[in-house]
Amino acid sequence: MKSFKQYLCESDAPSYVVVRNNRVELRKMDVGSPVATFGTGATTAVLQGKTVVVTLRNGKIAIYKVNANGTSVSGPYIR
């Protein structure tokens, strides 16, 4: 298992998501700006492996897939 410092020094740094202005931002630990911004009307988002589960303002769920590089998102696949 890699240490936190190793993740920060390598291109495969862990990704995470945040919701800002009702849109989801895919971010990496070693990058200052969002890698991808997607979705509209988002209230919460959770990154689970290579899948992002987003709860929308209308109560529906949208599921997005992160590509293998972790640099872009496709979807939504299920609403």
NUDOMI-688912 format. One record per residue: residue number from 1; residue in three letters; x, y, z of N, C-alpha, C, O in turn. Coordinates in nm, 4 decimals, decimal comma. Layout:
+-----+-----+----------+----------+----------+----------+----------+----------+----------+----------+----------+----------+----------+----------+
|   i |  aa |     n_c1 |     n_c2 |     n_c3 |    ca_c1 |    ca_c2 |    ca_c3 |     c_c1 |     c_c2 |     c_c3 |     o_c1 |     o_c2 |     o_c3 |
+-----+-----+----------+----------+----------+----------+----------+----------+----------+----------+----------+----------+----------+----------+
| NUM | ALA |        X |        Y |        Z |        X |        Y |        Z |        X |        Y |        Z |        X |        Y |        Z |
...
+-----+-----+----------+----------+----------+----------+----------+----------+----------+----------+----------+----------+----------+----------+
This chain:
+-----+-----+----------+----------+----------+----------+----------+----------+----------+----------+----------+----------+----------+----------+
|   i |  aa |     n_c1 |     n_c2 |     n_c3 |    ca_c1 |    ca_c2 |    ca_c3 |     c_c1 |     c_c2 |     c_c3 |     o_c1 |     o_c2 |     o_c3 |
+-----+-----+----------+----------+----------+----------+----------+----------+----------+----------+----------+----------+----------+----------+
|   1 | MET |   0,0835 |  -0,1167 |   0,0000 |   0,0000 |   0,0000 |   0,0000 |   0,0887 |   0,1241 |   0,0000 |   0,1904 |   0,1290 |   0,0693 |
|   2 | LYS |   0,0486 |   0,2254 |  -0,0794 |   0,1265 |   0,3479 |  -0,0904 |   0,0999 |   0,4399 |   0,0284 |  -0,0094 |   0,4418 |   0,0850 |
|   3 | SER |   0,2016 |   0,5147 |   0,0638 |   0,1832 |   0,6143 |   0,1695 |   0,1197 |   0,7393 |   0,1083 |   0,1160 |   0,7553 |  -0,0137 |
|   4 | PHE |   0,0710 |   0,8256 |   0,1937 |   0,0095 |   0,9503 |   0,1479 |   0,1086 |   1,0325 |   0,0655 |   0,0709 |   1,0905 |  -0,0364 |
|   5 | LYS |   0,2337 |   1,0381 |   0,1080 |   0,3349 |   1,1141 |   0,0353 |   0,3592 |   1,0557 |  -0,1037 |   0,3809 |   1,1303 |  -0,1992 |
|   6 | GLN |   0,3557 |   0,9234 |  -0,1158 |   0,3740 |   0,8611 |  -0,2462 |   0,2606 |   0,8989 |  -0,3404 |   0,2852 |   0,9259 |  -0,4580 |
|   7 | TYR |   0,1371 |   0,9016 |  -0,2916 |   0,0240 |   0,9416 |  -0,3742 |   0,0419 |   1,0837 |  -0,4253 |   0,0145 |   1,1113 |  -0,5421 |
|   8 | LEU |   0,0871 |   1,1734 |  -0,3400 |   0,1029 |   1,3119 |  -0,3802 |   0,2124 |   1,3301 |  -0,4833 |   0,2092 |   1,4269 |  -0,5593 |
|   9 | CYS |   0,3082 |   1,2406 |  -0,4881 |   0,4200 |   1,2519 |  -0,5811 |   0,3942 |   1,1819 |  -0,7135 |   0,4723 |   1,1986 |  -0,8072 |
|  10 | GLU |   0,2875 |   1,1045 |  -0,7242 |   0,2619 |   1,0270 |  -0,8448 |   0,1377 |   1,0777 |  -0,9159 |   0,0542 |   1,1457 |  -0,8562 |
|  11 | SER |   0,1260 |   1,0445 |  -1,0430 |   0,0134 |   1,0916 |  -1,1231 |  -0,1170 |   1,0220 |  -1,0858 |  -0,2243 |   1,0692 |  -1,1232 |
|  12 | ASP |  -0,1101 |   0,9109 |  -1,0130 |  -0,2333 |   0,8405 |  -0,9766 |  -0,2818 |   0,8824 |  -0,8380 |  -0,3335 |   0,8004 |  -0,7621 |
|  13 | ALA |  -0,2649 |   1,0094 |  -0,8058 |  -0,3113 |   1,0607 |  -0,6767 |  -0,4617 |   1,0364 |  -0,6652 |  -0,5330 |   1,0393 |  -0,7655 |
|  14 | PRO |  -0,5093 |   1,0127 |  -0,5451 |  -0,6507 |   0,9818 |  -0,5281 |  -0,7408 |   1,0958 |  -0,5729 |  -0,7071 |   1,2133 |  -0,5586 |
|  15 | SER |  -0,8557 |   1,0587 |  -0,6273 |  -0,9556 |   1,1549 |  -0,6714 |  -1,0613 |   1,1710 |  -0,5639 |  -1,0790 |   1,0846 |  -0,4781 |
|  16 | TYR |  -1,1309 |   1,2832 |  -0,5702 |  -1,2445 |   1,3064 |  -0,4825 |  -1,3404 |   1,4010 |  -0,5536 |  -1,3033 |   1,4632 |  -0,6532 |
|  17 | VAL |  -1,4628 |   1,4126 |  -0,5039 |  -1,5621 |   1,5001 |  -0,5636 |  -1,6128 |   1,5994 |  -0,4600 |  -1,6184 |   1,5701 |  -0,3406 |
|  18 | VAL |  -1,6495 |   1,7170 |  -0,5084 |  -1,7149 |   1,8184 |  -0,4266 |  -1,8298 |   1,8765 |  -0,5080 |  -1,8264 |   1,8752 |  -0,6311 |
|  19 | VAL |  -1,9311 |   1,9274 |  -0,4391 |  -2,0430 |   1,9937 |  -0,5053 |  -2,0273 |   2,1434 |  -0,4810 |  -2,0195 |   2,1883 |  -0,3666 |
|  20 | ARG |  -2,0227 |   2,2200 |  -0,5896 |  -2,0139 |   2,3662 |  -0,5825 |  -2,1103 |   2,4248 |  -0,6838 |  -2,1110 |   2,3847 |  -0,8002 |
|  21 | ASN |  -2,1905 |   2,5182 |  -0,6404 |  -2,2868 |   2,5858 |  -0,7292 |  -2,3739 |   2,4860 |  -0,8040 |  -2,3996 |   2,5022 |  -0,9233 |
|  22 | ASN |  -2,4195 |   2,3823 |  -0,7332 |  -2,5089 |   2,2793 |  -0,7881 |  -2,4464 |   2,1969 |  -0,8993 |  -2,5184 |   2,1321 |  -0,9751 |
|  23 | ARG |  -2,3151 |   2,1978 |  -0,9109 |  -2,2435 |   2,1146 |  -1,0073 |  -2,1385 |   2,0341 |  -0,9330 |  -2,0911 |   2,0748 |  -0,8269 |
|  24 | VAL |  -2,1026 |   1,9195 |  -0,9896 |  -2,0051 |   1,8301 |  -0,9269 |  -1,8682 |   1,8553 |  -0,9889 |  -1,8550 |   1,8664 |  -1,1108 |
|  25 | GLU |  -1,7673 |   1,8641 |  -0,9039 |  -1,6293 |   1,8791 |  -0,9502 |  -1,5510 |   1,7542 |  -0,9141 |  -1,5481 |   1,7128 |  -0,7981 |
|  26 | LEU |  -1,4873 |   1,6943 |  -1,0142 |  -1,3947 |   1,5834 |  -0,9916 |  -1,2578 |   1,6460 |  -0,9724 |  -1,2113 |   1,7226 |  -1,0567 |
|  27 | ARG |  -1,1934 |   1,6130 |  -0,8608 |  -1,0647 |   1,6733 |  -0,8271 |  -0,9638 |   1,5643 |  -0,7948 |  -1,0007 |   1,4519 |  -0,7608 |
|  28 | LYS |  -0,8365 |   1,5985 |  -0,8056 |  -0,7274 |   1,5108 |  -0,7645 |  -0,6483 |   1,5818 |  -0,6572 |  -0,6417 |   1,7047 |  -0,6546 |
|  29 | MET |  -0,5884 |   1,5041 |  -0,5686 |  -0,5142 |   1,5601 |  -0,4560 |  -0,3980 |   1,6482 |  -0,5014 |  -0,3637 |   1,7445 |  -0,4328 |
|  30 | ASP |  -0,3372 |   1,6171 |  -0,6150 |  -0,2182 |   1,6900 |  -0,6580 |  -0,2453 |   1,7991 |  -0,7618 |  -0,1513 |   1,8551 |  -0,8183 |
|  31 | VAL |  -0,3733 |   1,8297 |  -0,7874 |  -0,4099 |   1,9297 |  -0,8874 |  -0,4938 |   2,0375 |  -0,8192 |  -0,5863 |   2,0061 |  -0,7443 |
|  32 | GLY |  -0,4620 |   2,1640 |  -0,8446 |  -0,5319 |   2,2731 |  -0,7785 |  -0,6712 |   2,3001 |  -0,8297 |  -0,7580 |   2,3404 |  -0,7523 |
|  33 | SER |  -0,6952 |   2,2793 |  -0,9578 |  -0,8263 |   2,3081 |  -1,0159 |  -0,8999 |   2,1781 |  -1,0461 |  -0,8383 |   2,0715 |  -1,0485 |
|  34 | PRO |  -1,0323 |   2,1856 |  -1,0696 |  -1,1078 |   2,0634 |  -1,1003 |  -1,0573 |   1,9961 |  -1,2285 |  -1,0211 |   2,0630 |  -1,3253 |
|  35 | VAL |  -1,0558 |   1,8642 |  -1,2268 |  -1,0192 |   1,7868 |  -1,3461 |  -1,1374 |   1,7838 |  -1,4413 |  -1,1193 |   1,7891 |  -1,5629 |
|  36 | ALA |  -1,2599 |   1,7752 |  -1,3865 |  -1,3822 |   1,7750 |  -1,4655 |  -1,4942 |   1,8356 |  -1,3813 |  -1,4979 |   1,8185 |  -1,2595 |
|  37 | THR |  -1,5850 |   1,9063 |  -1,4475 |  -1,7040 |   1,9597 |  -1,3828 |  -1,8235 |   1,9067 |  -1,4602 |  -1,8251 |   1,9135 |  -1,5831 |
|  38 | PHE |  -1,9232 |   1,8542 |  -1,3909 |  -2,0349 |   1,7903 |  -1,4596 |  -2,1599 |   1,7941 |  -1,3734 |  -2,1556 |   1,8291 |  -1,2555 |
|  39 | GLY |  -2,2722 |   1,7568 |  -1,4358 |  -2,4006 |   1,7507 |  -1,3656 |  -2,4564 |   1,8886 |  -1,3370 |  -2,3818 |   1,9859 |  -1,3261 |
|  40 | THR |  -2,5868 |   1,8964 |  -1,3249 |  -2,6536 |   2,0197 |  -1,2844 |  -2,7585 |   1,9844 |  -1,1803 |  -2,8178 |   1,8766 |  -1,1853 |
|  41 | GLY |  -2,7811 |   2,0737 |  -1,0873 |  -2,8809 |   2,0500 |  -0,9839 |  -2,8365 |   1,9524 |  -0,8775 |  -2,9204 |   1,8898 |  -0,8127 |
|  42 | ALA |  -2,7067 |   1,9378 |  -0,8578 |  -2,6551 |   1,8407 |  -0,7610 |  -2,6627 |   1,8964 |  -0,6187 |  -2,6395 |   2,0150 |  -0,5955 |
|  43 | THR |  -2,6957 |   1,8082 |  -0,5245 |  -2,6923 |   1,8466 |  -0,3830 |  -2,5812 |   1,7726 |  -0,3105 |  -2,5139 |   1,8308 |  -0,2254 |
|  44 | THR |  -2,5605 |   1,6444 |  -0,3427 |  -2,4519 |   1,5663 |  -0,2841 |  -2,3899 |   1,4782 |  -0,3918 |  -2,4539 |   1,4453 |  -0,4916 |
|  45 | ALA |  -2,2648 |   1,4406 |  -0,3700 |  -2,1948 |   1,3509 |  -0,4619 |  -2,0977 |   1,2654 |  -0,3825 |  -2,0323 |   1,3130 |  -0,2896 |
|  46 | VAL |  -2,0892 |   1,1378 |  -0,4204 |  -1,9995 |   1,0441 |  -0,3545 |  -1,9230 |   0,9681 |  -0,4622 |  -1,9821 |   0,9160 |  -0,5568 |
|  47 | LEU |  -1,7918 |   0,9625 |  -0,4471 |  -1,7076 |   0,8856 |  -0,5387 |  -1,6903 |   0,7468 |  -0,4808 |  -1,6404 |   0,7307 |  -0,3695 |
|  48 | GLN |  -1,7320 |   0,6460 |  -0,5571 |  -1,7198 |   0,5063 |  -0,5149 |  -1,6419 |   0,4326 |  -0,6225 |  -1,6988 |   0,3879 |  -0,7221 |
|  49 | GLY |  -1,5119 |   0,4203 |  -0,6020 |  -1,4268 |   0,3580 |  -0,7034 |  -1,4201 |   0,4470 |  -0,8255 |  -1,3718 |   0,5600 |  -0,8175 |
|  50 | LYS |  -1,4679 |   0,3976 |  -0,9386 |  -1,4719 |   0,4752 |  -1,0625 |  -1,6133 |   0,5206 |  -1,0962 |  -1,6433 |   0,5503 |  -1,2118 |
|  51 | THR |  -1,6997 |   0,5260 |  -0,9963 |  -1,8382 |   0,5678 |  -1,0140 |  -1,8679 |   0,6852 |  -0,9222 |  -1,8275 |   0,6859 |  -0,8060 |
|  52 | VAL |  -1,9393 |   0,7853 |  -0,9754 |  -1,9825 |   0,8987 |  -0,8949 |  -2,1345 |   0,8921 |  -0,8836 |  -2,2049 |   0,8941 |  -0,9846 |
|  53 | VAL |  -2,1845 |   0,8843 |  -0,7618 |  -2,3282 |   0,8807 |  -0,7359 |  -2,3697 |   1,0198 |  -0,6901 |  -2,3202 |   1,0703 |  -0,5893 |
|  54 | VAL |  -2,4614 |   1,0816 |  -0,7653 |  -2,5016 |   1,2199 |  -0,7399 |  -2,6497 |   1,2237 |  -0,7049 |  -2,7323 |   1,1675 |  -0,7767 |
|  55 | THR |  -2,6829 |   1,2896 |  -0,5953 |  -2,8216 |   1,3146 |  -0,5598 |  -2,8574 |   1,4532 |  -0,6113 |  -2,7868 |   1,5505 |  -0,5847 |
|  56 | LEU |  -2,9678 |   1,4614 |  -0,6855 |  -3,0097 |   1,5874 |  -0,7454 |  -3,1129 |   1,6580 |  -0,6583 |  -3,1710 |   1,5968 |  -0,5688 |
|  57 | ARG |  -3,1358 |   1,7866 |  -0,6841 |  -3,2325 |   1,8650 |  -0,6061 |  -3,3725 |   1,8061 |  -0,6127 |  -3,4487 |   1,8172 |  -0,5166 |
|  58 | ASN |  -3,4074 |   1,7436 |  -0,7245 |  -3,5414 |   1,6862 |  -0,7384 |  -3,5538 |   1,5492 |  -0,6725 |  -3,6581 |   1,4849 |  -0,6839 |
|  59 | GLY |  -3,4489 |   1,5035 |  -0,6038 |  -3,4523 |   1,3764 |  -0,5321 |  -3,4072 |   1,2566 |  -0,6138 |  -3,3936 |   1,1472 |  -0,5590 |
|  60 | LYS |  -3,3839 |   1,2739 |  -0,7417 |  -3,3383 |   1,1634 |  -0,8261 |  -3,1894 |   1,1404 |  -0,8059 |  -3,1173 |   1,2245 |  -0,7521 |
|  61 | ILE |  -3,1457 |   1,0219 |  -0,8516 |  -3,0050 |   0,9828 |  -0,8431 |  -2,9486 |   0,9752 |  -0,9849 |  -3,0108 |   0,9170 |  -1,0737 |
|  62 | ALA |  -2,8318 |   1,0335 |  -1,0059 |  -2,7611 |   1,0248 |  -1,1333 |  -2,6278 |   0,9554 |  -1,1074 |  -2,5599 |   0,9843 |  -1,0089 |
|  63 | ILE |  -2,5911 |   0,8638 |  -1,1965 |  -2,4660 |   0,7897 |  -1,1818 |  -2,3756 |   0,8216 |  -1,3004 |  -2,4170 |   0,8135 |  -1,4161 |
|  64 | TYR |  -2,2524 |   0,8579 |  -1,2694 |  -2,1520 |   0,8906 |  -1,3704 |  -2,0346 |   0,7945 |  -1,3561 |  -2,0074 |   0,7437 |  -1,2473 |
|  65 | LYS |  -1,9653 |   0,7702 |  -1,4675 |  -1,8464 |   0,6850 |  -1,4651 |  -1,7231 |   0,7688 |  -1,4940 |  -1,7230 |   0,8527 |  -1,5842 |
|  66 | VAL |  -1,6177 |   0,7449 |  -1,4159 |  -1,4898 |   0,8124 |  -1,4348 |  -1,4048 |   0,7237 |  -1,5253 |  -1,4001 |   0,6021 |  -1,5069 |
|  67 | ASN |  -1,3375 |   0,7849 |  -1,6234 |  -1,2559 |   0,7037 |  -1,7145 |  -1,1352 |   0,6459 |  -1,6413 |  -1,1091 |   0,6811 |  -1,5263 |
|  68 | ALA |  -1,0622 |   0,5577 |  -1,7077 |  -0,9504 |   0,4865 |  -1,6458 |  -0,8400 |   0,5809 |  -1,5979 |  -0,7733 |   0,5530 |  -1,4982 |
|  69 | ASN |  -0,8205 |   0,6926 |  -1,6688 |  -0,7174 |   0,7888 |  -1,6288 |  -0,7609 |   0,8756 |  -1,5117 |  -0,6778 |   0,9369 |  -1,4448 |
|  70 | GLY |  -0,8910 |   0,8806 |  -1,4873 |  -0,9429 |   0,9675 |  -1,3829 |  -0,9466 |   1,1127 |  -1,4249 |  -0,9442 |   1,2021 |  -1,3404 |
|  71 | THR |  -0,9524 |   1,1375 |  -1,5572 |  -0,9482 |   1,2743 |  -1,6073 |  -1,0778 |   1,3235 |  -1,6690 |  -1,0911 |   1,4429 |  -1,6959 |
|  72 | SER |  -1,1744 |   1,2342 |  -1,6925 |  -1,3021 |   1,2775 |  -1,7477 |  -1,4138 |   1,1863 |  -1,6970 |  -1,3896 |   1,0787 |  -1,6424 |
|  73 | VAL |  -1,5357 |   1,2330 |  -1,7170 |  -1,6537 |   1,1639 |  -1,6651 |  -1,7530 |   1,1476 |  -1,7784 |  -1,7673 |   1,2369 |  -1,8619 |
|  74 | SER |  -1,8224 |   1,0331 |  -1,7821 |  -1,9291 |   1,0120 |  -1,8791 |  -2,0579 |   0,9785 |  -1,8061 |  -2,0556 |   0,9238 |  -1,6959 |
|  75 | GLY |  -2,1685 |   1,0112 |  -1,8676 |  -2,2971 |   0,9823 |  -1,8064 |  -2,3859 |   1,1050 |  -1,8096 |  -2,3498 |   1,2030 |  -1,8748 |
|  76 | PRO |  -2,4976 |   1,1046 |  -1,7440 |  -2,5427 |   1,0077 |  -1,6443 |  -2,5941 |   0,8793 |  -1,7097 |  -2,6464 |   0,8819 |  -1,8211 |
|  77 | TYR |  -2,5789 |   0,7689 |  -1,6403 |  -2,6224 |   0,6399 |  -1,6909 |  -2,7561 |   0,5950 |  -1,6354 |  -2,8334 |   0,5312 |  -1,7068 |
|  78 | ILE |  -2,7850 |   0,6261 |  -1,5123 |  -2,9108 |   0,5851 |  -1,4512 |  -2,9692 |   0,7060 |  -1,3804 |  -2,9004 |   0,7765 |  -1,3066 |
|  79 | ARG |  -3,0956 |   0,7281 |  -1,4040 |  -3,1618 |   0,8409 |  -1,3372 |  -3,2796 |   0,7912 |  -1,2608 |  -3,3496 |   0,8699 |  -1,1971 |
+-----+-----+----------+----------+----------+----------+----------+----------+----------+----------+----------+----------+----------+----------+
